[in-house]
């Protein structure tokens, strides 16, 4: 066989190409039928918002055990979305010795659920669990993080709050006054 050309009959080559095209076409068709429509949202936690833009996608809300923050027992609710939502927003990043919200416009984050913190039937904070994912394949990268959005004044405007160790360890002054 040394020095000889390898020959594939033309009809075999055409059949293989046709089969490849059919398989690719079917898998693309099946993918479009199976995957839910992706919701892509942009919002700013630095500018503030009156409610999370994906709250309308919550399918299930579960009340968890109360947590104590600064001696105050607050109600937490986990809101599970009916399908993942992809968002573009600021994340807290270390800049020098400070943690500041920074936006990476090319980065999309997947949200499956979020947590609300309440006292006296008023929400004062949201904790959003973001998952990083490969935008091309849709595969989870395995990295996740939480960001907190807090209504510091009681006016219903939530802004991103960079916290240490990803835990909410303080409540706004107006929440403390509700307890009195």
C-alpha positions in Angstrom: 0.0 0.0 0.0 3.1 2.2 0.3 3.0 5.0 -2.3 -0.6 4.2 -3.4 -3.4 6.7 -3.1 -6.3 6.0 -0.9 -9.5 6.0 -2.9 -13.1 6.5 -1.7 -15.7 5.9 -4.3 -17.7 9.0 -5.2 -21.1 7.6 -4.3 -19.8 6.6 -0.8 -18.4 10.1 -0.3 -21.7 11.7 -1.4 -23.7 9.4 0.9 -21.4 10.2 3.9 -21.8 14.0 3.3 -25.5 13.7 2.9 -25.8 11.7 6.2 -23.7 14.3 8.0 -25.9 17.2 6.7 -29.0 15.3 7.8 -27.6 14.6 11.3 -26.6 18.2 11.7 -29.9 19.5 10.4 -31.8 17.2 12.7 -29.8 18.0 15.8 -30.2 21.7 15.1 -33.9 21.3 14.7 -34.2 19.2 17.8 -32.1 21.7 19.8 -34.5 24.5 18.7 -37.5 22.5 19.8 -36.0 21.5 23.2 -34.3 24.7 24.4 -36.6 27.3 26.1 -36.4 30.8 24.7 -33.6 32.6 26.5 -34.5 35.7 28.4 -31.7 38.3 28.3 -32.0 41.3 30.6 -29.8 44.2 31.5 -30.2 46.2 34.7 -28.1 48.4 36.9 -27.7 47.7 40.6 -25.5 50.8 40.8 -28.2 53.1 39.6 -30.9 51.3 41.6 -34.1 49.6 40.7 -37.6 49.3 42.3 -37.8 45.5 41.8 -35.6 42.9 40.3 -36.3 42.7 36.5 -36.7 38.9 36.7 -39.2 38.7 39.6 -42.0 38.1 37.0 -40.3 34.8 36.1 -40.6 33.4 39.7 -42.5 30.1 39.6 -42.2 29.1 43.2 -41.6 31.0 46.4 -40.6 29.2 49.6 -40.4 30.9 53.0 -37.2 29.8 54.8 -36.2 29.9 58.4 -35.8 33.4 59.8 -32.2 34.7 60.0 -30.9 37.1 62.6 -29.1 40.1 61.4 -27.9 42.7 63.9 -30.2 41.1 66.5 -33.2 41.4 64.3 -35.1 38.3 63.1 -35.9 38.7 59.4 -38.0 36.6 57.1 -36.3 35.2 54.0 -38.0 33.9 50.9 -36.4 31.9 48.1 -37.8 32.7 44.7 -37.2 30.0 42.1 -37.5 31.0 38.5 -39.5 28.9 36.1 -36.6 28.9 33.7 -33.1 30.4 33.9 -32.7 34.1 33.0 -29.5 35.6 31.7 -28.6 39.1 32.8 -25.9 41.6 32.3 -25.2 43.8 35.4 -22.5 45.0 37.7 -20.6 42.7 40.1 -18.6 43.7 43.1 -14.9 43.6 42.3 -11.8 44.5 44.4 -10.2 47.7 43.1 -7.2 48.7 45.2 -8.4 48.3 48.8 -12.0 48.9 48.0 -14.8 46.7 46.6 -16.8 48.5 44.0 -19.5 47.5 41.5 -18.0 47.1 38.0 -19.7 46.2 34.8 -18.3 43.8 32.2 -20.7 44.4 29.3 -19.6 41.2 27.5 -20.4 39.0 30.5 -23.7 37.2 30.9 -24.8 35.6 34.2 -27.4 33.0 34.7 -30.0 33.4 37.4 -32.1 30.4 38.6 -33.2 31.8 42.0 -32.9 34.8 44.3 -33.7 35.4 48.0 -35.6 38.3 49.5 -35.1 39.7 53.0 -38.2 41.1 54.7 -39.4 42.6 57.9 -43.0 43.7 58.6 -44.0 42.6 55.1 -41.5 45.0 53.5 -38.6 43.8 51.4 -35.3 45.6 52.3 -32.8 43.4 50.4 -32.4 40.9 47.6 -29.6 38.3 47.3 -29.1 37.1 43.8 -27.2 34.0 43.0 -25.4 34.4 39.7 -23.8 31.5 37.8 -21.1 32.1 35.2 -21.6 30.1 32.0 -20.0 29.7 28.6 -22.0 31.9 26.3 -21.3 29.7 23.3 -22.0 26.3 24.7 -24.4 27.2 27.5 -22.4 25.0 29.8 -21.9 26.0 33.5 -18.3 27.0 34.2 -18.7 26.0 37.8 -18.2 29.4 39.3 -21.0 31.2 41.1 -21.3 34.2 43.3 -23.9 36.2 45.2 -24.6 39.9 45.1 -26.8 41.9 47.5 -29.1 44.7 46.6 -30.3 46.8 49.5 -33.0 49.5 50.0 -30.9 51.8 52.3 -33.5 54.6 52.6 -36.9 52.8 52.7 -38.0 54.4 49.4 -38.1 51.1 47.5 -35.0 51.8 45.5 -32.5 48.9 45.6 -28.8 49.4 44.9 -25.9 47.0 44.8 -24.1 46.6 48.2 -20.6 45.1 48.2 -20.3 42.9 51.3 -17.6 40.9 52.9 -17.7 37.1 52.8 -20.9 37.2 50.7 -23.2 37.6 53.8 -25.6 40.3 54.6 -24.5 41.4 58.1 -26.3 44.7 58.5 -29.8 46.1 58.1 -30.7 49.6 57.0 -31.6 52.1 59.7 -35.2 52.3 58.5 -35.6 48.5 59.1 -34.3 48.9 62.6 -36.9 51.6 63.2 -39.7 49.2 62.0 -38.8 46.9 64.9 -39.3 49.6 67.5 
